[in-house]
């Protein structure tokens, strides 16, 4: 959690995209890989009491989900949405990195838009890394 998990330009793109898509319902944003996790945003009315490393350990199980659900009649795995008493956690993973976003209650359409935006940004970042940029 030394801040090296993500470059600041990409972090700002994620913050901006989530804020635009989710609006005031946005609670937090975290970026993670197999080895690191970084909180990119935490709404000011929330306390920093979440076990970020513990959340990351659980959400990393999604790296295996990408292959576990491959070639099913459901189609390609896209995201996970978890319902909690005080909000939702949406996780999107692309290859070896992912983002989870926590929100207040929202419509299903806004979750779908959030998932689409996050997936596109993660894919774009993969291309930039693989392309040597």
Secondary structure, 3 states (H helix, E strand, C coil): CCCCCCCHHHHHHHHHHHHHHHHHHEEEEEEEECCCEEEEEECCCCCCCCCHHHHHHHHCHHHHHHHHCCCCCCCCCCCEEEEECCEEEEEEEECCEEEEEEECCCCHHHHHHHHHHHHHHHHHHHHHHHCCC
